[in-house]
């Protein structure tokens, strides 16, 4: 029995059973739903007129109507025949390029019409999806039709059997919903799948309500093009806005819990965004943070989620596309862009420890032709903490303006501004937290600084993106951003612990930072063929400059008793101790080719050449001498990967990637650091389950040479310890199990160790890296009935034991944290309660060494109300 026959008889048998149970012999057959026709901004059902029934004419009487109805089945045999007749075979699929986009033609057996239910049409992520009932695929080439990159802004068209009598048409766009006009022709009717397209009167526009899921099929960070995850020979995870919303994310550490090998190192009470991926630390100034594909280039930058649409985590080196960067991975923050339809949203959040936040998200057109759009995100945050003395105030605003200059050119101007005042919170000594102290245990809320300490931070960014489409196959993109950071820090830091294990010696630090940077990028992207081999080629260049000036003054301050602290100890601004000014200019030229050898065999080839020049000036007040070093160099970064898909849902891949970074700064003795190098070998399996769930299993070997670690003898300086290696396994699953039931889960085994070093024992584990970690977050929202819109969520986050320093003299214990949420969404109102650390587990997040261990947040509750209007 063929697959088509199986589907057909499955429908027949199930329908026969249902008819025998619930349908009387004389039941009338309902007409199928007619498609939705777009009328302005509203949608209505178009009721077909019967022959002779014109507007304003006399209604046809019942007797006249009766002969127009199909005769009802009175026997099982007749019912089976009617079901078979109602199921339409699709025998062919044709793609035609049009002046405005693409046409998909479904050919049916004997020209039978298809029954199209417009409520099954929707958008999901970057895909247009149409479910067509009472249809089976009977294609001569198999039971699935797939076309990759038919036009520039469409990466994949897939037509497959969704269930026994339903086919699904999926059109996936390039990093967004397709801009090209995508028309589906079936049974003599034409359906425009673009939600905002203006269609001729004779065409029917079918749109549907978007149901957000945790599955994101495409990403741009790994290739600089919008590419299906299954076609990327490297592990990449996307955390979409739906996860950020359901978890009510405020800090980066809350996002990293969803990334198997991700770990937050700097605490949320400090402005640094120091994290680790695959065992190695990454931070903004190191080239590992991107914003819309451009390097961040700023240090001490907090991540604010008010205008973040999604976050893409690329695991492993990525210098071939983005230039200098540490080997652990890359974090790309994708911001919210203007919408064609008016959208207004207000949020208000209140929570434990006097947490208050309000936010606004406004978007829409600025003119009648809707070619000039805007978006404005703004927020204000005021919070305390479980720490005894802590306060944070933060204002953020991010305007975006886009202008469609004709049909082929688009200009987007985007900026943001942050003004933040935060208390400085040092960590707690290991003795009394993770190690025993004869005086007792130090409370996790203990504050060991002084009330007058603060971090005052101002950040401003402004930039543009200009895109031009030469044709359906060739496009050019130019992007630029200028960024500026000003930071004023007054902090009290631990210096040493007295033998009585209760008196902590401290020092004061006064710091001023000026950090300015710009980044310019130019990409030419083209699709072409050489015989039967298809290519997606990128030729690109990056030009950037970073200026970083830090002025430090160190002074003394009275010790503090760990178990009976007395605050208000005087400390004055000491004289200037040192000035470090760093300037780096770099230029990179790269080429990448995504090669489709066969429909199921793909290559990814890339190479980049960088040149850089950096100047480092270091002034010590103790000597009155300024040391100046100028360093120039170059780097070559290759990349190669292969993807083989034995069947459509499965991808087997292997890749080699590399990285480099001209190391910032000098050692305590003034010597320049050598550039770091990173190399990674990775193999893995990716799978898509029914277009609902995506999973990746990756095995990798990542080596970092000339790595930097903290100098244990000279506080504030670093040393290069030689070589470190991380080997591991990662598993990630994300998507929708059933309608309304979403999940994101993962597991990571990370064996990160020192492999060559002059001072530290070879074989020691890298600090703050768990060997085993696990994450699970799942939500379910009721889809029907009186409780429709009510949802629940549960999160489990396990982090294994971690070494707290490179000497491996003590460790941070493992922990299992439980989070939960309950929410209700109906129409334009959403209310939620989020519970973090539900069972109030006492755990430690990270360590800076024996004097600074950072406790995790205790049980907290946050309530949020969102209103769209």
N, C-alpha and C positions, 0 to 999 in steps of 0.2 A: 504494500500500500504506500503510495507516495505521500509526501508531507502535506500537499494540498488536499488530497483525499482524507487524510487523517484529520486535519483542521475542519474540513467540511462535515465529516460524519460526527466529529465531536460536537459541533454546533447542532446538528440534526438531533442527536440523542439527548443532549441537555435540553434543547428547546422542546422536544417531544415530551420529556418528563414534566417540565414546567407547565406546558399547555394542558397536560392531562390533569394536573393538580389545581391550577388556578384559572384556566380559561374555559368558559362554557362553549358548547358547540357552535353557537351563533354569535360569538363575540366578534365585534368589528375590529378590523385592522387599523391601527393608528397610522397617520401619515408621518413620515420622518420629519424631524425638526428641520426647518429651513434655515439657511445661514443668516448671520447678522449682517445688516447693512449699516454702514457708518453714516450717520446724519449729524453733521457738525461735530460736537464732542459727545453726543449720545449715541446709543445703539438701540435698534428696535427689531423685532421679528417681522420679516416680510412674509405675509400670508399670500400664497399663490391664488390667483383668481381662477375659478372654474370657467370652462368655455361658455361664453354667453353672459357671464357675470361681470358687468362693467360698473365702474363707480357710479352710484346713484340709481342703478337699475333695480327692478323689483327682485327681491330675494327669490331664489329658486325654491319651490316647495319640496316637501319631503319625498313625494312620489317621484318627482323629477330627479332628485338627488340619488335615489336608491340605486339606479342602474349605473351610477358612476363609481360606486364602491366596489372593491374586489370582493368576489364571493368568498365568504368565510369557509375555512376547512371544517368538515364535519367528521372526518376520519383521520386516524394517525397517518395513513398513507398520503392523504391530501395535504396534511400539515407538513410532512417531510418534504413533499414536492415544493410547497411554497417557500420553505426555508432554503432549500437548495437554489430555487430560482432567485431568492433575495440576496444570496451571497454572490458577489461579483468577483470574478478573477481579473487580476491585473497582470496582463501578459507582457507589458513592455514599459520602459521608462526612457524618455528622451529629454536631454538638456539642450536648450537653445539660448544662445546669447542674444540679448536685445540691446537697443540703444541705451536703455536705462538700467539694465541689469541682467537678470536671468529668468528663464522660463522653464518650469518643470512640467512635463506632459506625462500624465498617467494614461496608458492605453489599456482598454478593457476588452474582454472577450465579447465579440459580436457588438461592440460599441455600447454595451449596457451602461446606464448612468450609475454613478456612485451616490450613496446616501451619506451626506456630509453633515455631521453634528457640530455646529460652530462652537458649542460649549467645550469641545475638546481641543480647541485651538488655544495656544498660550505661548508666552515667552518664558524661558527658564535659563537664567544666567545670560549667556550670549547667544542662545539658540532660539530659533522659531520652531515651534513644534505643532504638528497637526495630526491628530488621531482620527482615522477614517474607519467607521464600523462597517460590518457586513462586507468585508473585503478580504481576499486572500491573495498572496503573491504567487504567481505561476510564471516566473521568469525563466527563459531558456538558459540563463547563465547561473541560476541558483536562486535561493530564497532570500536574497538580500541584494540591494543595490547601493553602491558606495562610490562617491566621486570626491576626490580631494582637490582643494584649491581650484574650483571651476572659474572663479573670478577673484580679484585681489582681496576683497573684504569678506569672502566666504571660504572658510578652511575646509569644511566637510559638509556634504549632503549625504544623508543616510536614509534609506527606505527599507524597513524591515517589518517582519511579522511581530506585533506586540503581544497578541494572544491568539486564541483560536480563530477569531473572526474580526480582528482589528489590525490594521497596519498603521505604522507611525512614520511620518515624514519629519525629519530633523534637519534644519539648516543652521549650521553653527557659524557665527561671524568671527571676524578677526579682531579680537580684544573688545568687541562690542557687538550689539545687534547689527546685522548687515545694513549698510546704507544703500547698497544696490537694491533696486526694486526686484523682489522675488515673487514671481507669480506661479501659482499652482493651477494647472488646467486639468480638469477631470470631468468626464461626462458632459462636455459642452459648456461647462461653467468655468469662469476664471476667478481665482481667489488670490487676492494680494495678501501676502503674509506679513508685510511690514505694518506694524501697529499705527505708525504716524503717516503712512503714505496717503497722498491725495489720488483717488482712483477715478477713472471714467465711470459714468453712470451705469454702463452695462456690466461693470465688474462688481463683484461682491467682496467686501472687506470683512475678513474674519479675524477678530482679535479675541483674546481671552485674558482673564485675570491671572497675573503671575503668582505662582506658588513657590515661595522661596525654599530652597533646600540647601543642605550643607555640601552638596556636590558641585564643584566648579570644573567643567570639562576642559577648559583652556587656560593657558597662562602665557605671559609675554617675557618674564624675567630670564628664562633659560635661553631664549633665542632672539630676543628683541623683535619677534613677530608673534602674533597671536597663534599659538600652536596647540593642538590637542595634547593633553598630558601623556596620552598613550604613545605619542610620536616623539617624545623627548627622551633621549638616552641618559638621563640623570634624574635623581630623585628631586622632586619639587612638590611642595605642599602649599595649598592656598587656603587661608582662613577668611571666609567671606563675611560680609556685613551681617548675615543672619546669625552667625556664631558670636560676633562682637555684640550684637544686640541682645541675644538670649542670655549671654553671660554678663551683660552690663559691664563691659570692659572699660577700665579707667587707666590702667598702667600696663606697660609692655609685658611685665612678668605674668600677667593674667592670660595674655595671648600665648606666651611660650609654653604654658602648660599643655596646650593642644598640639605641640610639636614634639615628637618622640625624643629627638636628640637635643632639643632646645633647653637651655637653663639660664635663668636670670642670675647675674652675679652681683651687680650693684642693687641696693635696696630701693624700694619705691620712695623712701624718704630723702633720697639724693637725686640730683638732676641728671647724673650720668646714665646713659643707656648701654651699659656694659653687659653683654650677654655671651653665651657660648653656643656653638653648633658643632656637632660631631667632635666635641672635646676641646675645641680651640676657642679662645676668646675673640669676639668681634665687637667693634664699636664704631660710631659714626666717623670719627677722624681717620680711622684705618681704612676707609674706602668700602666698608661692608654694608652701609646703609644707603639705599636709593630712595628717591622720591620721584615717582612717575618715570623711573628709568634713568634719572640723573643722580650722580653721586652727591651725598649730603655735604661732605667736606667741613662740617662744623663739629667741634668737640663739646662735651657736656650738654648734649641736647636731649631734653625729655621728649617722648613721643606722646602727642595729644591726638585723641581719636575722634574729635568732633567732626573733622572733615575727611575721615578715612573710610573708603569704600571697601577695601579688602587689603590683605597683606599676603605677599608671596614670599615663601621661604625656599631659596635654592640651596641645596645641600652640597657643600664642597667648593673648590676653587672656581672663579669666574672671571679671571683677568682677561680672557680672550675677548670679552665683550665690554667690560667696564674698567679695564686698566688696573692700577694698583689696588690690592685688596688682600686681606688675610685669608687663609685657606679654608677656614671652617664653614663658611657659607655666606650668603647674601640675603638681606632683608629688604624687600621692595615695598614701600608704602604707596598704594594707589589711592589717589584722592577722588572725592566726589566731583562729578562734572555737571555742567548745566543741563537742564531738562527742557524739552520742547513744550510740555504741558505745565501749567501753573502748579506749583507744589509748595506748601507751607506746613512746617512742622515745629512744634514747641515741646520741649522736654523739661521735666523738673524731677530732680532726684534728691532724696533725703535718706540719711543712713546713720549707722553707728559712729560714735566719736565725732559728733557734730559735723557730719558730712552733708554739704549742700552744693548742688550744681544745677544750673539752668543752661539750656542750649536752644538754639534756633537754627533751622535749616530752611532757607527760602530759595526758590528757583522758578524760572519761567522765561517766556519771551519778552523782549523789550520793544518789539515792533509787530505790526500786523502780519508781515510776511514770515515772521518767526525765523529769520536768519541771524538775528542777534539775540543771544541768550545769556542769562546770568545765573550765578548761584552764590549764595552768601551763607556761610556757616559761622556761628559765633557761640561762645560759651563763657561762663564765669564759674569758677570753682572756689569754694571756701571749706576747708576741712581741718580737723585736728587728727590725732592718731592715738593708738593704744600706748604709744610712748608718752611718758609723763609730761614732757615739754615739747610740743611740736605744733606748728601752725603753717598752713599753706594757703596762699591766695594766688589765683591765676586767671588772667584774662586772655582770651584767644579770639581772633577774627580771621577769616579766610575768604576773600572775594575771588570769584572767577568770572571771566567774561569771554564768550566765544562768538565769533563772527564767521558765518559761512559766506565767503566771498565768491559767489557763483556756485556752480555745481561741483567744482573740482578742487576748491581751495578753502581751507579753514584755518583761522587764526584764533588761538586761545591765549589769553593773558591771565596769569594766576599769581596770587600773592598770599602771604599770611603774616600775622604779627602776634607775638606772645610777650606778655609781661607777667613775670612770676616772682613771688617772694616766698621763700621756704626756709624753715628752720634747718640748721645743720645738725644731723644726728650721727654721732660716732657709734661704732659697734661696741659689743660687750666682750670682756676678756674670756678666753676659753676656760680658764680656771674659774669655776662657779657657774658655768653654763653646760658645756659638753664634757668638761673634766671636773672631778671632785674638788671642792674647796672646803677646808676644815671649818670655815666660818659660816658655811651654808650655801644655799643656791641664790644666785643673783636673780631678782625678778626680771622677767622679760620686758617689762615696761620701764625699766630703769633708764634714766637719762644721765649721761656722764659728761655732758657739755655745760654750757652756761646759757642762760635765757637770752642774752643779747646777740647770739650768733645767728647768722642768716646767709642765705644764698639769694642774691637778687640777679635775675636773668632777664635779658631782653633779646628777642630773636626776631629778625625781619627777613622775609624772602620775597623776591619779585622775579618773574620770568615769563617766557612765552613759549608757545609751540606752534609752528607753522607747518601745515601739511598740504601737499599738492598732489593730486592724482593726475598723472599724465594720460593714463589709460586704465583699463581694467587690470592691467598686468604690471604697470610701473608707477611708483610713487616716490616722493621725496619728503623727508621730514627734517626740520631744523628746530632745535630746542635750545633754550638758554635760561640760566637762572643765576641771579646774584643773591648771596646770603650773607647775613651779618649777625654776629653774636657779641653781646657785651655781658660780662659776668663780674659781679662784685661779691667776694666771699669773705666772711669772717667766721672762722671755725676753731673749735677746741678739739684737739686730737690726743689719743693715748700715746704715751712715750715709753713707759715701763711700769711693771708691777713690783711693789716692794715684797720682801720675803714674808711679811705677815699675811700676804694674799688678800689684803683688803684696801690697801692704800695704792691708788693709781696716780702715777706721775703724768702730767699733761704738758702740752705746749700749744701756743696759739699760732694761727696762720691767717695772714691777711693777703688776699689774692685778687688781682685785677687781670681780666683776660679781654683782649680784643682779637676777634677772629672774623676775617672777611674772606670771601671766596666767590669765584664764579666758575661756571661749567658751561661749555658750549658743545653741542653734539649735532652731527649731520649724518643722516642715513639715506641711502638710495636703495630701494627694494624693488626687485623685479622677478617676475615669473616667466620662464621660458622653457623650451624643450630642445634637447639634442637627440633627435630620433625619437625613440620611445621613452627616453629618460627625461624626467621632469625636474626642474630646478627652481628653488626659491633663493635668490641671491641677495645678499646685503653687502654693500660697500659703505664703510662708515669711518668717521673720525671723531675724536674727542680732544678738546683743548681745555685746560683748566689751570687755575692758580689758587693757591691757598696761602693766606697770611695769618700767622698765629703768634701773638705776643702775650707772654705771661710774666707778671711781676709779683714776686713773693716776698713777704716779710714774716720772719719767724721770731716768736718771743716766748717768754715763760709765763706760767700761770700756776696758781697754787694747786696742790694735789687734791684729790677727792676721795672720800670714803665710799667704797662700793656698796656698803650696807647701811650707811647713815649719811647720805649726801647732804652737803650744805652748799646752796647755790648763792650766787652774787659775789663770787671772788673777783677782785679787780684784775683787769688786764688792759694794758695800754697798747696803742699801735706802735710796734717796734720799727726801727729804721729798716730801710730797704735791704734785703738780703741778696736777691739775685734777680736778673732779668734774662729771659730766654726768648729770642725772636727767631721764628722759623718761617721761611718762604720757600714754597715749592711750585714750580711750573712744570707741566707735563703735557705731552702731545702723543696721542695714540692713533694708529691707522690699522683698520682691521677689515677682514673679508670673511664671510661665512656663506656656506652653500648647504641648503637642506635639499638633499638629492633623493628623489623617489625612483629607485631602480626598477622596482616592481610595485604593484599595488600593496604588497605586504612586506616589502623590504626597503628600508630607508637608511640613508647615511647622513650624518651631520659632521661637516668639516669646517674648521675655522682656524685662523691664525691672526695674531696681532703683534705689531711692533710698536714699542713705546720708547720715547726718549724723555728724560727728565733732568731738571736742574734744581738743586736745592741749596739754600744758604742757611746756615745755623750760626747765630751769634749768641754767646753766653757770657754774661757779666756776673762776677762775684764781688760783692761789696767788701768781703774780708781781704781781698787782694787788690781791689781797684782795677783789675785787668779784665778786658773784654777779649774773649777768644772768638775768632770767626773762622768758620769752615765753609767751603763751597764744594759741592759735590755734583758731578754730572754723570749720567750713565744711560744705559739702554737695557731693554729687556725684550725677549722673544717668548710669546705665549701661544703654544699650539693646543689644539683640541680635536678629538676625533671620537665619533660615536656611531653605533649601528643599532637599528631596531628591526626585529623580525617578528611578524605577526602570523603564526601558523593558522590561527582562526581569528576572526574579527575582534572578539573581546579580549584577546590575550596578546601582550607584547613582551618579547624577550629582548633585553638590551644589554649592551656593554659600552663602556666609554673610558677615555683618558682625558683628564683636564689638568690645568696647571694654573699657578698664580705667582705673583710677586708683589712686593711692596717695598719702596725705598723707606727704610725705617726712620721715623721721626725722632730727632733729638740725639743726644750724646750720652755716654756713660759718665759716671762720677769723675773719672779721670780726664774727661773731655774728648775721648776718642770717639770717632764716628762709628755708628753701627753699619754693618753690612746689610744689603737688601735681604729680606726674607724670601724664601722660595717654598712653594707648595706643589705637590703632585698627588694626584688621586687616580686610582683604578677602581672602577665600580661595575658590577653586574647586577641585574635584577629582573623582576617580573612585574608587569602591570596588568591589571584586569579591570574591565568594566562589566558590571552585572546588570543587565536589563536597562541600561542607561540610567540607572538609579544610584548604584554604588560604584565607587572607584577605589581601588586598592593598589598599593605599591609595596613590594618586598625588595629591599636593596641590601647588597653586601659590598663593603668598600674597604679600601686600604689607603689611608691618607697620611702623608709624611710632610712635616714642617721642619725646615732647616733654618738655622740662624734665628731661632725663636727667642722672643723677649720674655723675661720673667722679672718679678720684683727683685731688687737688690736687697738682700736681707741685712746688709751692713750699712747701707746709706739710704735712709728713708727718702722717698720721692724720686729715686733713680731706678733704672732698670739695667739688666745685664742680658747678654745673649748666651743661652745655655747649650747651644749646639743643635741637636736634632731631637724631635719628638714625633711619635707615630700614634695614630689612632686607627684601630681596626674595629669594625662593628657590623651590626645587622639592624635594619630598621623596617618596621611594618607600620603602614598607615592605611586606615579605612575611613572613608567619608562619603556621605550621601543620605539617601532616603530609603529606608527599608520598606515602608508602606506609606501611603498618603498621610501626611501629618506626622510621621515618625522619622525623625532625623537622628543621625549619629556621626560622631567623629571620634576615632579611637586610634591608638598607636602603642607600639612597644619598641624600645631601643636597647640593644646591648652595645656598650661603648667601652672598648679596652684601649684607653689612652695612656701612654707611658713615655718616660724619658728613655731614649735609645742611645744618645751620645751626649756626654757632658763632662766638664772638667771638675766641677765642684759637687754636684748633686749625684746621689747614687743612681746608676743606670738601672732601669727597671721600676723606679718609683712611678706611681700613678700621678697624672696631672691633677691639680687641685680643682675642687668644685665640680668634678665630673663624676656622676654616678655610673656604675657599671650597668645597672638595670634601672629602667624607668618605664612607667606605663601610664597611659591616660585614656579616659573614657568620659565622653559627654554625650548625653542623649536626651532628646525632648520629644514629647508627643502632644499634639494639639487635636482636640476633638473636632471632627469635620462636619458632623451633622447633629440634628436634634436641638433640644432646648439648651444644651450645654455647649453648642458649637462655639469655638473660639477660646475655650478654656484649655490651658496647657500646663504640663508639668515637665520638669527636667531634673536630671541627676548627673553628678559628675564625680568620678573617682580619679585621684591623681596620686600615683605612687612614685617616690623618688628614693633610690637606694642609697646606701652608705657612700659618702664622699670623703676623700682626703682633703683636709683643710689647708694644707700648705704643700709646697713641693718637696719639703723634707720628709713628708709623710709621718710627722710626729704625733698627730692626733687626727681624728676624723669627725665628721658630722653624721649623726645617726640617720638611718632611713626613716621615712614617715609615709603614712597614707592619709590623705586629706579628702574629705567629702564635701562637695558643694551641692546645692539644690536651688531650684527656682519653681515658682508658680506664677502663671501669667494669664491674662484674659485679653483677647483682642476681638473687637466687634466694630465693623465699619472703620471709622477713622480714629478710634480710641484704643489705646493699649495701656494696660496697667500691669506691673510686674513686681514681684518680691524676689530678691536674690539673697541666698544664705551661703556665706563663705565660711569654710572650716566648721561645718555643721556640728561636729563633736568636740570642738575646741581643743584640737590636738596641739600639744606644745612641740613645735619643730623649729629647725634652723634652716634658713634659706641659703646662706653662703658665708664665706669667710675671707677676710683679708690677711689672715695670719693669727698668731696667738693672742693678739691684743684686740682684734675686731672680728667678732662673730655676730651675725645679724639674725635675730629671731624672726620667725614668720608671723603673719597676722593671726590674731585669735579669732574667735567666732564674731562675725559681723553680719549685719542685715542692711540691705539697701532697698528702698521702695522707689519706683519710678513710674511716672505717668507721661505718656506721649499722646499728643493730639495733632492730627493732620487736618488741615482745612483749606 
